[in-house]
Every structure is written in C-alpha cells, then in structure tokens.
Amino acid sequence: MLTYSFKTVRFYKSKVFQTRILIFSISALSITLQVKQVYSFTACVSPNYGVNCGQTCQCGAGSASCDPVRGCVCRAGWTGVGCDTDINECTVNPTICNDKPNTNCANTVGSYACNCKPGYSKNAAGTCVG
C-alpha cells in the first residue's frame, strides 16, 4: 500500500475558515481518502486577522483589503507585509517596454510608464517618433 500526504488545503465555509490535510492511500484494490482537520476558526472582522483574530492589519497605500486569514492583500505593483513597498517594475522586468519602440521604462508609484526616449515624442497613435 502506498500513502501520499498532500499540501494543506484552506477553505472558507459559513464564516468559518478550516485547514485540512488530505491523505490518499492506494492499494491494488482500492483508493482511500482521509481528511484530517488541523484547526478551524471563525472569520475575523477587519482590521483583525489570523488565528483567533489575534493580529491587526496595518496596511499601507498599496493595500486592496485585509484578508481575515492572511492580513494585507496587495494591489498590483505593491509588495510587503503591509503593502507599503512599491515594486519597481522596470527593475523586475527590464524588457517591459520592449514592445514599444523608442521608449524608456519609468517607475511610478504602484505602476510604470513607457516614456519616449530623448529626441522622440508621441504621435496621435501614441507611438514615439523622432
């Protein structure tokens, strides 16, 4: 008989969050699935989160919401525990503006822009021309 334990599965049901471990047992004649509950807790009211609602979200400018399990949820372009660190998309992905000829990438707060290189300007179609 072979037994496999799988990653913890978290789910939300009726305002109660539960974490479970799935265990499959396989033999020549059968397949068995066991579900073992690790813990369960009631959903927290923002700004609290975590087990027994024991932590408080202290989210920054880049936060989309406070998740009752994980805490601050960051919008695109932001990172960090409190979503208060701007991601420099130009550094993370140096080729981000390659599909726009004659541009340089400029990091902005929470995003980026592909600006025309010196000596070029945008035409009516938004393409940088010299």
Secondary structure, DSSP 8 states (H G I E B T S, - for coil): -EEEE---EEEEETTEEEEEEEEEEE-SS-EEEEEEEEEEEE---TTEESGGG-EE----TTEEEEETTTEEEE-TTEESTTS-EE--HHHH-TTTTTTSTTEEEEEETTEEEEEE-TT-EE-TTS-EE-
